[in-house]
């Protein structure tokens, strides 16, 4: 979607420049034709007997003779400009049609994802008492933690104390069953390099390990995506944190097993609950939350323009994602399926 919109905008600028160039050429050709027409209306005999230098008469005749090929070349250039403008217009129409179809498809897809999120919430079997107990425990850990690293360490050290609700996806029915109840079990994440789902559709604007304004290096990846874009889980796992943490806004941490955790920041809304088992590609929230960029900078995560939250300049939003193995940040991009637009950052 983003690349198509950029192409349409580029074509519009190109068309505007061609139209201005065409107007200039038309003006030049009009002036030339007007001058030649005035000269052509004077009879040859009148030119001969008219006062003035005879050389001027000769030069006028030569000008008339040499101007015709030039006019033909200018006319040819005008026709070429007109044809190019028409071609650009056709290309713009085709791109707009494609963009409209993509927008409709994206709306349908987001609608399906939203329905899936609602259905999953409704299907959760965890009792209210267990959920509240787990929330209190995690809230205490979050209040004691002074950084995201410390929070993750505390979550790992207390994982045994958090009751696990066995996910329904481990209990496939012998006959075809609804997707939520009979989803196939995925292989361990350690064998999923290049297979993880991108958290949202968009463009990578800050890569892992990029230099930050403070001289450090980023520990995650920043996506630029649409406001209110649906955010999905990169791989199946259990939600070990879902809520607001200090100045980072709403964040989500998913335990994928084998020592792997994913962290997503920059969420306007959370659609996943603590201790919930989520599937790969399952909606877990909506992008667009305000995240304090200075907090990310202090953590060595964000450079200029990075940090989850709304971006007023583009009208979109950014999403910050980390992937950690045994508590250490690793580059998420090689683990994610190659379906996301990327650019250097």
Secondary structure, DSSP 8 states (H G I E B T S, - for coil): -HHHHHHHHHHHHHHHHHHHHHHHHHHHHHHHHHHHHHHHTS-HHHHHHSSS-HHHHHHHHHHHHHHHHHHHHHHHHHHHHHHHHHHHHHHHHHHHHHHHHHHHHHHHHHHHHHHHHHHHHHH----HHHHHHHHHHHHHHHHH-SSHHHHHHHHHHTGGGS-----GGGS--SS---HHHH------GGG-TTTB--SSSEEEEE-TT-B-TTS-B-SSEEEEE-TT-EEE-SS-EEEEEEEE-TTS-EEEEEEEETTEEEEEEEEEEE---TT-EE-TT-EEEEE-----HHHHHHTT---TT-SSEE-TTTS-EEEEEEEEETTEEE-SGGGB-S-SEE---
